[in-house]
Amino acid sequence: MSKILGSLFLIFWAMVLPCIAQDHSGFPKINVDLAKSNWRLNCQGCHKPNAAGITGEVPNMVRFIAQFLRVKGGREYLVRVPGVAYAALNDKETANLLNWMLKEFDDEHLANNFRHYTAEEVKKLRKKPFINEASIIRKKLIKDINKITK
């Protein structure tokens, strides 16, 4: 009987330990060092190191970027804006950077069922980048965000 209980105990822990070690935030394993480096090289020049942007010129991401995921077209917008769509990063690096940005700058607004960006999704969306219409679309999305948050 004790051998059976011992075996069951080992099986139980063999199944439970991997689950305990996982990050249950909905994100794949993010390469944080790579994301931070890519942020510094590709984003912070305009958005500033703390993602606060420049009022009236460059959007603030702090405690706001994840709000785009709550409105129709917002998820796609984050990939199709020129700075992301034309970034000198491959699709996997871009997905990693977006997932890190959402977690780093606006974790409080991420839904529990957040579906992380994948390289495949980024590749598809980058094929249709916004060019001149990005600011018009951003204004519409922010208007939609404000409707559901107030």
C-alpha positions in Angstrom: 0.0 0.0 0.0 2.8 2.5 0.9 4.5 1.8 -2.5 1.2 2.7 -4.3 0.9 5.9 -2.2 4.5 6.7 -2.9 4.0 6.2 -6.6 0.9 8.3 -6.6 2.7 11.0 -4.7 5.5 11.0 -7.3 3.1 11.1 -10.2 1.1 13.9 -8.6 4.2 16.1 -8.2 5.5 15.2 -11.7 2.2 16.7 -13.0 1.9 19.6 -10.6 5.4 21.0 -10.6 5.5 22.1 -14.3 2.2 23.9 -13.7 3.5 25.7 -10.7 6.6 26.8 -12.6 4.6 28.3 -15.5 3.6 31.9 -15.8 -0.2 31.9 -15.8 -0.5 35.5 -17.1 -1.4 34.4 -20.6 2.1 35.2 -22.0 4.5 32.8 -23.5 8.0 33.0 -22.1 9.1 36.5 -22.9 12.7 37.2 -23.7 12.9 40.3 -21.5 16.5 41.2 -22.2 15.8 41.1 -26.0 12.6 43.0 -25.6 14.3 45.8 -23.5 17.1 46.0 -26.0 14.7 46.2 -28.9 12.6 48.9 -27.0 15.8 51.0 -26.5 16.8 50.7 -30.2 13.5 51.0 -31.9 10.9 52.7 -29.7 12.2 54.8 -26.8 13.7 57.5 -29.1 10.1 58.7 -29.7 8.1 57.1 -26.9 10.8 57.9 -24.3 12.4 55.4 -21.9 9.4 55.3 -19.6 6.9 55.1 -22.6 5.3 58.4 -21.6 5.6 59.8 -25.2 5.5 63.5 -26.0 2.2 65.2 -25.4 0.5 66.1 -28.6 3.1 64.3 -30.7 3.9 60.8 -29.6 1.3 58.7 -27.8 1.8 57.7 -24.1 1.7 54.0 -23.5 1.8 53.9 -19.7 -1.4 52.5 -18.2 -3.1 52.8 -21.6 -1.6 50.6 -24.3 -3.6 47.5 -23.3 -6.8 49.4 -23.6 -6.5 49.1 -27.4 -7.0 45.3 -27.0 -10.5 46.1 -25.6 -11.9 47.7 -28.8 -12.5 46.4 -32.3 -9.5 47.0 -34.5 -7.2 47.9 -31.6 -5.2 44.6 -31.5 -4.5 45.0 -35.2 -3.7 48.7 -34.8 -0.8 48.0 -32.5 1.0 45.9 -35.2 0.0 47.9 -38.2 1.2 51.4 -37.0 4.3 52.4 -39.0 6.8 52.2 -36.1 5.9 48.6 -35.5 5.0 47.4 -39.1 8.3 48.8 -40.5 10.6 48.1 -37.5 13.8 46.4 -38.4 12.8 43.3 -36.3 11.7 39.9 -37.4 8.2 38.8 -36.7 9.1 36.8 -33.6 11.1 39.7 -32.1 8.2 42.0 -32.8 5.7 39.7 -31.1 8.0 39.4 -28.2 8.4 43.2 -27.9 4.7 43.8 -28.1 3.9 41.2 -25.4 6.6 42.7 -23.2 5.3 46.2 -23.8 1.8 45.3 -22.8 3.0 43.5 -19.7 5.6 46.2 -18.8 3.6 49.4 -19.4 0.0 48.4 -18.8 -0.4 45.1 -17.0 -3.3 46.4 -15.0 -5.5 46.6 -18.1 -4.7 43.2 -19.6 -7.6 40.8 -19.6 -7.1 37.5 -17.8 -7.8 35.8 -21.1 -5.3 37.9 -23.1 -4.1 36.1 -26.2 -0.4 36.9 -26.7 0.9 38.1 -30.1 2.6 35.4 -32.2 5.1 35.7 -35.0 2.5 34.4 -37.4 -0.1 37.0 -36.4 2.5 39.8 -36.7 3.6 38.6 -40.1 0.1 38.7 -41.4 -0.7 42.1 -40.0 2.5 43.7 -41.1 1.5 43.0 -44.7 -1.1 45.8 -44.4 0.6 48.6 -42.5 -1.1 51.9 -41.8 0.7 54.8 -43.4 -1.1 58.2 -43.4 -4.2 56.9 -41.7 -2.6 55.8 -38.4 -3.4 59.0 -36.5 -7.0 59.0 -37.7 -7.5 55.4 -36.7 -5.8 56.0 -33.3 -8.2 58.9 -32.6 -11.2 56.7 -33.5 -9.9 53.8 -31.3 -9.3 56.2 -28.4 -12.8 57.5 -28.8 -14.1 53.9 -28.6 -11.9 53.2 -25.6 -13.3 56.3 -23.8 -16.8 55.1 -24.4 -16.2 51.8 -22.6 -14.1 53.2 -19.8 -16.2 56.1 -18.6 
